[in-house]
Amino acid sequence: MKPNLNNDYFDEIAYRESGGKTTPLDSPLRYNLTNEYSYLGKYQMGTAALVEAGFYQGKVYNLTQIYDDSKWTGLAKSLGVDSASDFLNSPSAQETAIRNFTDKQWKQIEALGLDVHVGSKINDILITPEGLLAGAHLKGTGAVRKFFLHSIDSMDANQTPVSSYMKIFDNKIEYTGNENSWIVGNDVTIDLIAAATNSSINQIRSANPNINVYALNQGQTLNLPSVQNNLLSTGHSNFADKNNNSVPDILESQLTHQKNSLHASFTNQESSETKSTQDQIVAKFIMQNIQKAIERGESLPTMHHVATESQIG
């Protein structure tokens, strides 16, 4: 099934292709850019991509691009493009071309069966539909196929590996364009969502009565209560707090502190338990307290609550 792409995907590609995040996305500097290999515009499209997009029907080149201005298609001409120069000077043509190209790439991804890898983790990269498309944008669907079949991480002329583009979209939630509507990524739990949005679990459950929020699946659309701007960015959608700490990192740090506090309680006791067994007890105890918080509709328990609320039994 074709992924529900929004402008965030195309913005991320543009950031890497034409000027980083310091150049405004609508700047003529992006659209007029030509690199040393003569790739064109905001998304650095070459002959192969333009053919896929239905804009060009000339010879395809692998490295330095050469454009025959007699080979632009009727579609390109309908958008005012009769030459490479025209293409560089037409933001609307470039935006149409990249979307046509992306649609064609997804059809190829499905035809090659590469979409079956979505949700798997390979070389510490969570495979997402956007990641597959990003890898294909960089080096083509053939290179993405080699990554899965032969563990070959192909590079472009600038020595950028396919895997680096696939990782751009590793484990994210995406803004759908509708207020408070998000698509969840893999390994995103209700606890993390509640913490990231400064919401209670009960609020999220009430907003999604037909979804089991305790068993979220990648690709599900989730309606979230209004979020605080300093907690969750709708621009690029990684969970983070106002200090730009990711919620998984916050959770890991919190649990580490909790574990250390509980381990300290063992040091003054005579016990035959091994450290390994103590670790198991601590982990079980932490999860019990987290479950209590979930049942009460609260946010994750603090270190103080976990360490003092109950006794280890």
C-alpha positions in Angstrom: 0.0 0.0 0.0 1.4 3.4 -1.0 2.6 5.4 2.1 0.7 8.5 3.1 3.5 11.0 2.4 3.3 14.6 3.5 5.5 17.5 2.9 7.8 16.4 5.8 9.2 13.6 3.6 10.0 15.9 0.7 11.4 18.6 3.0 13.8 16.0 4.5 15.0 15.0 1.1 15.5 18.7 0.1 17.5 19.4 3.3 20.0 16.8 2.2 20.1 17.6 -1.4 20.1 21.3 -1.7 21.4 23.4 1.1 20.9 21.9 4.5 18.4 23.4 7.0 19.8 27.0 6.9 18.4 27.7 3.4 14.6 28.3 3.3 12.8 25.5 1.6 11.2 27.9 -0.9 14.4 29.7 -1.7 15.3 30.2 -5.4 18.8 29.1 -4.2 17.4 25.6 -3.9 15.5 25.4 -7.1 18.3 27.0 -9.2 21.0 24.7 -7.8 23.1 22.5 -10.1 25.9 20.4 -8.6 29.2 19.4 -10.2 27.5 16.4 -11.9 24.7 18.6 -13.3 21.9 17.2 -11.2 19.1 19.7 -11.1 17.2 21.7 -8.5 15.8 21.4 -5.0 15.8 17.6 -5.1 18.9 17.1 -7.3 17.1 15.2 -10.0 19.1 13.7 -12.9 18.2 12.1 -16.2 17.1 8.8 -14.7 14.7 10.5 -12.2 13.3 12.8 -14.8 12.6 9.9 -17.1 10.8 8.1 -14.2 8.8 11.3 -13.5 7.6 11.5 -17.1 9.5 14.8 -17.7 12.3 13.6 -20.0 12.8 10.9 -22.6 16.5 11.3 -23.5 19.6 9.2 -22.7 20.1 8.3 -19.0 23.5 9.0 -17.6 25.0 7.4 -14.4 27.4 10.1 -13.4 27.7 13.5 -15.1 24.4 14.4 -16.6 23.9 15.7 -20.1 20.5 17.0 -21.2 19.2 17.1 -24.7 16.6 19.9 -24.8 14.8 18.3 -27.6 13.8 15.4 -25.3 11.6 17.1 -22.7 8.1 15.5 -22.8 4.7 16.9 -23.3 4.1 16.9 -19.6 7.2 19.0 -19.0 6.3 21.4 -21.7 2.8 21.8 -20.3 4.5 23.1 -17.2 6.7 25.5 -19.2 9.8 23.3 -19.3 11.6 23.1 -22.7 15.1 23.0 -21.3 17.2 22.2 -18.2 17.3 25.9 -17.6 13.5 26.1 -17.6 13.3 23.3 -15.1 15.7 25.1 -12.8 13.5 28.2 -12.9 10.2 26.4 -12.3 9.5 25.5 -8.6 6.1 24.1 -9.6 7.6 21.8 -12.2 10.2 20.5 -9.7 7.6 19.8 -7.1 5.4 17.9 -9.6 8.4 16.0 -10.9 9.6 14.8 -7.5 6.1 13.6 -6.6 5.7 11.8 -9.9 9.1 10.2 -9.4 8.3 9.1 -5.8 5.0 7.5 -6.9 6.9 5.6 -9.6 9.6 4.5 -7.2 7.0 3.1 -4.8 5.4 1.0 -7.5 8.9 -0.4 -8.2 9.5 -1.1 -4.5 6.2 -3.0 -4.4 7.0 -4.9 -7.6 10.4 -6.0 -6.2 8.7 -7.1 -3.0 10.9 -4.7 -0.9 7.9 -3.4 1.0 7.8 -6.7 2.9 10.8 -5.5 4.9 8.8 -2.6 6.5 8.8 -3.0 10.3 12.0 -5.1 10.3 15.3 -3.9 11.7 18.4 -4.4 9.7 21.9 -3.1 10.7 20.2 -1.2 13.5 17.9 0.6 10.9 14.2 0.4 11.4 12.8 -0.1 7.8 10.0 2.3 7.0 8.2 3.1 3.7 9.8 6.5 3.8 13.2 5.0 4.3 12.8 2.7 1.3 11.8 5.7 -0.8 14.7 7.8 0.5 17.2 5.1 -0.3 15.6 4.7 -3.8 15.8 8.5 -4.3 19.5 8.4 -3.6 20.6 5.5 -5.7 17.5 3.7 -7.2 15.4 0.8 -6.2 18.1 -1.6 -7.5 20.5 -0.4 -4.9 17.8 -0.8 -2.2 17.3 -4.3 -3.4 21.0 -5.1 -3.2 21.0 -3.7 0.4 18.5 -6.4 1.4 19.6 -9.3 -0.8 23.3 -9.0 -0.7 24.1 -6.6 2.2 25.6 -4.2 -0.3 25.4 -0.5 0.9 25.8 1.3 -2.4 27.0 4.9 -2.5 26.3 7.8 -4.8 29.0 10.0 -6.4 29.4 11.9 -3.1 30.1 8.7 -1.2 26.7 8.9 0.6 25.5 5.3 1.4 21.9 4.2 0.8 21.6 3.2 4.4 22.2 6.8 5.6 19.1 7.9 3.6 17.1 4.9 4.9 17.9 5.8 8.4 16.6 9.4 8.0 13.1 8.0 8.6 14.0 5.4 11.2 11.4 5.1 14.0 9.3 8.2 13.6 5.8 9.4 14.0 4.5 11.5 11.2 2.1 14.5 11.2 -0.7 13.7 8.7 -1.6 17.4 8.0 -4.7 17.2 10.1 -4.8 18.8 13.5 -3.7 16.4 16.3 -3.5 13.5 13.8 -0.3 11.4 13.7 0.9 8.1 12.2 2.9 6.1 14.7 6.2 4.3 14.0 7.6 1.0 15.2 8.4 0.5 18.9 6.4 3.6 19.9 4.4 2.9 23.0 1.5 4.7 24.7 3.8 5.6 27.6 6.2 7.4 25.3 3.4 9.2 23.5 1.9 10.3 26.8 5.2 11.6 28.0 6.1 13.3 24.7 2.7 15.1 24.4 2.3 15.9 28.1 -1.0 14.0 28.1 -2.5 11.3 30.3 -3.1 7.8 28.9 -6.8 8.3 29.6 -6.9 11.4 27.4 -5.3 9.5 24.6 -7.6 6.5 25.1 -10.7 8.8 25.0 -9.5 10.4 21.8 -9.1 7.0 20.2 -12.0 4.9 21.4 -11.6 2.3 18.6 -7.9 1.7 19.0 -6.1 -0.5 21.6 -3.6 2.0 22.6 -1.6 -0.7 24.5 -0.9 -2.5 21.3 -0.1 0.2 18.7 1.1 -0.9 15.3 3.3 0.9 12.9 1.4 2.9 10.4 -1.7 3.4 12.6 -3.2 6.9 12.6 -3.6 8.2 16.2 -5.5 11.2 17.3 -3.6 13.0 20.0 -4.8 15.6 22.5 -3.5 19.1 21.8 0.3 19.0 22.3 2.5 21.6 23.7 4.8 23.1 21.1 7.9 22.8 23.3 7.3 19.0 23.7 6.6 17.7 20.3 7.6 19.3 17.0 5.2 18.9 14.1 8.1 19.7 11.7 10.1 16.6 11.8 8.2 14.6 14.4 10.9 12.9 16.5 9.8 12.6 20.1 11.7 15.2 22.2 11.3 17.4 25.2 12.0 21.2 25.3 15.7 20.5 25.8 15.8 18.3 22.7 16.2 15.1 24.7 14.5 12.2 23.0 11.8 10.5 25.1 13.4 7.1 24.7 16.6 8.6 26.1 14.6 10.2 29.0 12.9 6.9 29.7 16.2 5.0 29.6 17.8 7.5 31.9 14.9 7.4 34.3 14.9 3.7 34.6 18.6 3.6 35.1 18.3 6.0 38.0 15.4 3.9 39.4 17.5 0.7 39.1 20.5 2.2 40.8 18.3 3.5 43.6 16.8 0.1 44.2 20.2 -1.7 43.9 21.4 0.6 46.7 18.7 -0.9 49.0 20.4 -4.3 48.6 23.8 -3.2 49.8 22.8 -3.0 53.5 21.1 -6.3 53.5 22.4 -9.8 54.0 21.2 -11.6 50.9 22.2 -14.7 49.0 20.7 -13.3 45.8 23.2 -12.8 43.0 23.4 -9.5 41.2 21.7 -11.2 38.2 18.8 -12.2 40.3 18.7 -8.7 41.9 18.6 -7.2 38.3 15.5 -9.4 37.6 13.8 -8.3 40.8 14.5 -4.7 40.1 13.3 -4.9 36.5 10.1 -6.6 37.6 9.5 -4.1 40.3 10.0 -1.1 37.9 7.5 -2.6 35.4 5.0 -3.2 38.2 5.1 0.4 39.1 4.8 1.5 35.5 1.8 -0.7 35.1 0.2 0.9 38.1 0.7 4.3 36.6 -0.9 3.0 33.3 -3.9 1.7 35.2 -4.4 5.0 37.0 -4.1 6.9 33.7 -1.0 8.7 35.0 2.3 9.6 33.3 5.4 7.4 33.9 6.2 7.1 37.6 9.0 9.3 39.0 12.2 7.9 40.6 10.8 8.9 44.0 7.5 7.1 43.5 9.2 3.9 42.3 11.7 3.8 45.1 9.4 4.6 48.0 5.8 3.8 47.0 6.0 0.0 47.6 8.2 -2.6 49.2 10.1 -5.3 47.3 8.4 -8.6 48.0 
